[in-house]
Amino acid sequence: MNNDGDVIRDWRTLTLVVLTLTVFIFIANIHLEVRGEVEDVDILSRFIHSATISFIFVNSALFLITLALSHKHAKLIEQALGTLLAAAIGILLFGLFVDSGITVAGVATDAWSQFSIGAIRMMTVDFAILLSLGTSFGILLTLVTSRETPSDPLLELETTSFDNEEE
């Protein structure tokens, strides 16, 4: 059975959802700026910085994982070089963005400050997301496991010995 059509449909749906959410975020932030509720959110530069920093982190992590977990099916040299080159390209792109003036407001305009503050903000948000997920699943697990259910009647039955004592 060939499920390639299902996979393509699923990826198209996922891509459409991500693009729609991205457009909605941009529209919401531009709406807030136009109404004057916030001053200069600068969502485009924040989005570009976050996407580039995430790209660098993911490729760096994949590079380290490739080095640590080589197995017989892994083409170690190709994978390691590919992820290392992708991380290097991400770093170069980030530097080009900062040099071209795409910077986040409230942070010094040098590349290292932009990168470090952006990375700290992203890691803080990631930690908060993981903490909230862990808390939610912990509460749900507690609610599910603390329920009292009637015991199984088969467990309350007494066992009898089948040893033949008459021998």
N, C-alpha and C positions, 0 to 999 in steps of 0.2 A: 504494500500500500504506500503510495507516495503522498506525503504531507507537505510538499513544497508550497503548494497553493495556500495552505493554512498558515505556514510560517511567514510567507510574504504578506498575507493579509494582516497578521498580527503585528508585524513590524510597521506596516503602513499605518495601522490604527494607533500604535504607540507613538510614532513620529507625529501624527496629526494631533494627538493629545498634548504632547510636549510643546509643539509649535503653538497650539492654541493657548496653553497656559502662559507661554512666553509673551505672546501678543497681549494677552489680558493684563499681565504684570506691567508691560510698557504703557498700555492705555491707562491703567489705574494711576500710575505714577505721573504721567503727563497730565491727567485730569486734576490731580492734586496740585501740580505746579501751576496750571492755568487758573484754578480757583483761588490760588494764593494761600492755601492752607499750609503748604511747606515751601521753603525757598530752595530752589535749585537742587533737587534730588540727584540729578545727574545719573540716572539709571543706566544709560548706555555705557558710560565708563566703568561703573561698578560691575555691570554684567560682563563686559569684556575682561576686566581684571579677574573676576571670579572664575570665569570660564578658562582663562589662560592658566591661572594658578592651579585649578583643578586638573587641567590637562598635564601640567608639569608633575603634580603629585602622583597622579595615576600612573603615568609612564615611569616615573622614578620607582614607585612601588613595584610595578611589574618587572622592571629591570632587576631589582633586588630579589624578588621572588624567583625569577628565572635563574639567577645565579645560585640561589639556595636550594631550589627544588628541581634540579635537572633529573630527567628520567630518560628511559630508553627511546621514547617517542618524541622527545623534545629536540628540536634543532637548536641547540644551546647558543651557538654563535649567531645565527640569524635572529633569534628572538632577543638576545641580549643587545646586539648592535641596533636592532630596530627600535627597541624601547629606549635605549640610551640616546639615539639620534632624535627620536621624537621628543624626549625631554629637553634636549639641547635646543631643538627648534622652538619649543615652547618658551624657553628662557630668552632666546633671541627675539621672538615676537613680543614678549612682555617688555623687553628693553626698548624695542622699536615703538611700542605704544606709549611708553613713558616719555621717550625722547620726542615723539611727535606731539606731545601735549595732552594726551589722553590720561589724565591723572584723577585720582579720587580727592575730593575736597576734604580739607581738614587734616591732611597728612603731608609731610614734607615731600617735595617734588622729585627727590632722587629715587632711583629705581629700587634700591634696597629698602628704603622706608615704605615705599608703596607695596612692595612684595611682602615684607614682614607683617605690616599691619593688616593687609588683605588676608594673609595666611592665618594670622591669629584670629581675625574675625570669623573666617570660615571654620576653623577648628573649634572655636567656641560654639558656633551654631550647630556644627555636627555633633559635638558633645551634648549639647542641650537636646537635640533630636534623639540621640541614643538614650539619654537619661529618661526622657519622657516616654519613649517606647518601652524601655525596661520597666518603668514604673507602671505603665498601663497594663503590660502583660503580666507583671507581678500581681497587680490587683485582680486582674481577671483570673489568674491561676489560683489565687487565694479564695476568690469567690467560688470557683468550681470545686476545689479540693476540700473546702471546709463544709461542704454540704453533707449532712448525715443521711445515709441511705439505709434501708433495712438490711440486716445481715442475710446472707444466703442460708436458706433452711437446710441445705445439704451439709453445710459446715457444722451445724448444731447436732447432727446425728451422731450417735455413739458408734464406734467401730467395735466389731466383735472379732474375736480371734478364731481363726479357722484351723488352729492346731488340733490335731486329733489327740485328745487326752486319754482315750480308751486303750491305746496300744500298750 
